[in-house]
Amino acid sequence: MNNDALNRIIELLRANNVTSDADELEKLASKYYSSSLEKKREIAYSIRSMCHPKWLGDIYIKDVSFKEWYALLDRLSKSVGR
């Protein structure tokens, strides 16, 4: 998992008062690192789902362009694999 992208996304979500999604992403990341390979696949799917343009991609993040925001989400999504 790309920790730089993960931490930046969580930081931006919190800075923009989207704490419930930031908390959920942190919880999923914690589970991802402490789970078996089989469970990691399920958790990775949940993380990729959050990175979708209709979920986190649909949120306006102040001081970051949509292009930069989508790039961060894409980097995180790709880093958890398929």
Secondary structure, DSSP 8 states (H G I E B T S, - for coil): --HHHHHHHHHHHHHTT-HHHHHHHHHHHHHHHTS-HHHHHHHHHHHHHHTSTTTGGGS--TTS-HHHHHHHHHHHHHHT--
